[in-house]
């Protein structure tokens, strides 16, 4: 699951607009908005976004693109 707030923050911090990032990813603006809404960026798109937004720390990448917590397994 995508951490939209963190990604939006990085986009603003780097001075980008959604339309500009969509062009750089070779997708339509509508598709970019949908991917922001449902978190369906491909691994390649996520890597491109990290490069464009200067997200280099692996922990930050995980916090942005993989926020869903793994449920604890109860031990019997």
URKA-V22592 format. One line per field, one symbol per residue. phi: phi as a letter, one per 40 degrees, with the letter a starting at -180 (. if undefined). burial: b if it has 24 or more other C-alpha atoms within 12 Angstrom, else e. A space follows every 10 residues. Layout:
phi = ???
burial = ???
//
This chain:
phi = .ccdcccddc ccdcgcbdcc cdcccgbccc cccccccbgc cccccccccc cccfcbcdcc dccccbcccc cccccc
burial = ebbbeebeeb beeeeeebee bbeebeeeee ebeebbeebe beeebbeebb ebbebeeeee beebbeeeee eeeeee
//
